[in-house]
Amino acid sequence: MKVVIGPGTFINESVRQLQQGFAERTKGQAEQSAKAANAARQLALKQGRSKAQADKLALQARRLVEAQAYRDLLQLAVRYGLTGVPNLNDPSFISQLVFDPERPAGTPKARFAYLFPSQDAALIQVRLKPGLTDEQRRAAIADIREATTMSEFTLDQASYAVTGAPVVVDDLTDAISRSLIILLLAAVLVMAATLALIFSSRLRLLPLGIALGAAAITFGALSLAGQPLTVAAIAVLPVLIGLAVDYAIQLQARVEEVRRRDGLRAAPATKRAAALGAPTVATAAAATIAGFLVLLLSPVPMVRGFGVLLIVGIVVAFVLALAGGTAALVLADGPPGRLRVRAGGWFGPPLRWIGRVLRDNPPVQAARGAGGRVGRGALALAGRRPGRVLLVATVLAVAGWAADTQLKVQTDILELVPQDEQAVRDLRSLQQTTGVAGQVDVLVTGDNVGRAATIAWLGELQRKVLNRYEYSTERGCGEAEICPAFSLPDLFSTSDGELTQKRVNALLDAIPPYFSQNVITPDRRAATLSFGLKLMPLDRQQEVLDELRRGLDSAPPGVNARLAGLPVLAAEANAKVSGHGHRVVTLLAGLLAVALVLLVALRSWRRALVPLIPIVLATGWSALLLFALRIELNPLSVVLGALVIAISTEFSVLLAERYRSERGRGRDIGDALRQAYSSTGAAVAASGVTVVAGFAVLILSDFPMIRNFGLVCVIDLSVSLLGVLVVLPAALVSSERGARRVVPERLAA
């Protein structure tokens, strides 16, 4: 901790300084009276008077000086309401120091609101040292909490609440992390059951095992690198698992297809399947990485960390799916009993039993049959009327892009977390008691910020800001969004006359460093003007800070003033991430990056751009659904536009390249589409449904932010699937030069 200021420190320092001042004044008075007496004695002796007369005149001079000093002390006592030398056990002095005589009894002086915000509360402010690590900050907060429980500090009919921005951030981060981890464990079980239900392969749970292995390696590397496990890092986990499941399913499905078609054993089948499918999956993975690279351009470190971890995880997932998945398939090509143990361990048999029960359930069978008919019908429609499909899809996307400008981003922290969290309750209590919940500082720097002109400017700026937000000492903070906090101008009383440089220097020299270091540095090159902020949404907070920032342009020559503090960082980060313009730029940059990677990998404008059509349209559909369902974004879900691009790219490239491969083998348009969607399309659907099911578990969270994140993910992933399963066939058919008609019967077969 850098400094601690509380009522006890303030009163104790005040008493000590006043006692020291009285002692120095008394000592000075004694020295002056002695000098006056000696001077009077020497003068009398020079005038030829007797020693007795000289002593009498000396005594009179001494008493005159003492009377003048006593008169000065009486004037000070009357002015400040003192009845004697101040001490800590004098209730009269404490009352004169703390309470306002012009307001109802027991009302603290407005200038001491940072210590005594009301009649029923007091504040102990702890300023942590800058540059603390997360562990050091948590340890400091734990020490403070432990101190409040010590018997030495027990209060009668009162209690302590340790709160403030660092405390709330730490507590909520821990609570969100615990909630996410529990939900992700549940999501893994749901994904396992979903794979057992819909993935038609002997090793149904192998893709999930590979995904969990990729996540373990990625987060293990994060730990070895000494990086903290943040909320953003945990949010990477479901996305990474989803992509890893898709890579593993695609490669495994290709191996199974080669084995059925060519009647090969696992080893030669995996070799041939890898030669056929691995380059396409690698291309899709590279394009997905390009889509996530735009996150590295974010001004928010947490978002950049999210992007870096995802990119590393994707590389690990692809390598593990290709190498580990292939090895598992070859090793499993043995006795069925041993295969089951290796494939699923203890959990494999029960999950496969659940899958068989679900598959044999009539409603499930009916739903699967209906889904197959709808899929074949959509494929037939896309082949028969590709232009109409693309037209309708484009109209819906345009409507979504228009609706995206109206999407709301929820930035009120109290709306994003459960209201029964202790950290939230303490923060509300802080605001109800003090009128504020955070603090913003105007940091002033220069060669000498202790100049009278600079301090006068700070005082005028303080007055204008408080008047602008309707703060007054009579009403207190009330409904004002900004309130005063302990600042450099508060050290100088305007009732003492003109603020001269001599008076400024004398007061700054007299103030104990323990207090002055909070508002001005010892070398007087930096000082602060502080304001308390109420809890408010980050977008409104940014507006308040922008208006406050405009008032800094009037700083005196040679003085630089800027805003500082955690509220400033939070509001600016939110403005940069959540703004509609930023979201549009991010999407366009992501699409451009994907297009460039596909162009380099596929060496054809048509092959690179056609898979982008459903990706572009999916961004509009997602926005349209979010707007229609009145779903608000939040700082966690606002970056998921990159997820739409990444997932859509994965699915679209795999299906488009499989279609091109079938066309290259001599199949006509209809047969190529049917083959691509019956093989690769089925694998895409399996991985997509599995991932959607996993994200759907997050909707059960009691944290609104996580619940919203899961809901937006489900919508984005569903839209991505819809795009590649319905719109991509139309785009592929339309891109065929000279293609006049696709045989509907072949597509519906």
Secondary structure, DSSP 8 states (H G I E B T S, - for coil): --EEE-HHHHHHHHHHHHHHHHHHHHHHHHHHHHHHHHHHHHHHHHTT--HHHHHHHHHHHHHHHHHHHHHHHHHHHHHHT--SS--TT-HHHHHHHHB-TTSSTT-B-GGGTTT--BTTB---EEE--TT--HHHHHHHHHHHHHHHTSGGG--TT------SHHHHHHHHHHHHHHHHHHHHHHHHHHHHHHHHHH--STTTTHHHHHHHHHHHHHHHHHHHTT----HHHHHHHHHHHHHHHHHHHHHHHHHHHHHHHH---HHHHHHHHHHHHHHHHHHHHHHHHHHHHGGGG-SSHHHHHHHHHHHHHHHHHHHHHHHHHHHHHHHTSS-HHHHHHHHHTTTHHHHHHHHHHHHHSHHHHHHHHHHHHHHHHHHHHHHH-HHHHHHHHHHHHHHHHHHHTT--B---HHHHS-TT-HHHHHHHHHHHHHS-SEEEEEEEEES-TTSHHHHHHHHHHHHHHHHHTT-BTTTBSTT-SEEE-S-GGGGS-GGG----HHHHHHHHHHS-HHHHTTTB-TTSSEEEEEEEE----HHHHHHHHHHHHHGGGG--TTEEEEEESHHHHHHHHHHHHHSHHHHHHHHHHHHHHHHHHHHHHH--HHHHHTTHHHHHHHHHHHHHHHHHTT--B-TTTGGGHHHHHHHHHHHHHHHHHHHHHHHHTT--HHHHHHHHHHTHHHHHHHHHHHHHHHHHGGGG-SSHHHHHHHHHHHHHHHHHHHIIIIIHHHHHHHHSTT-----HHHHH-
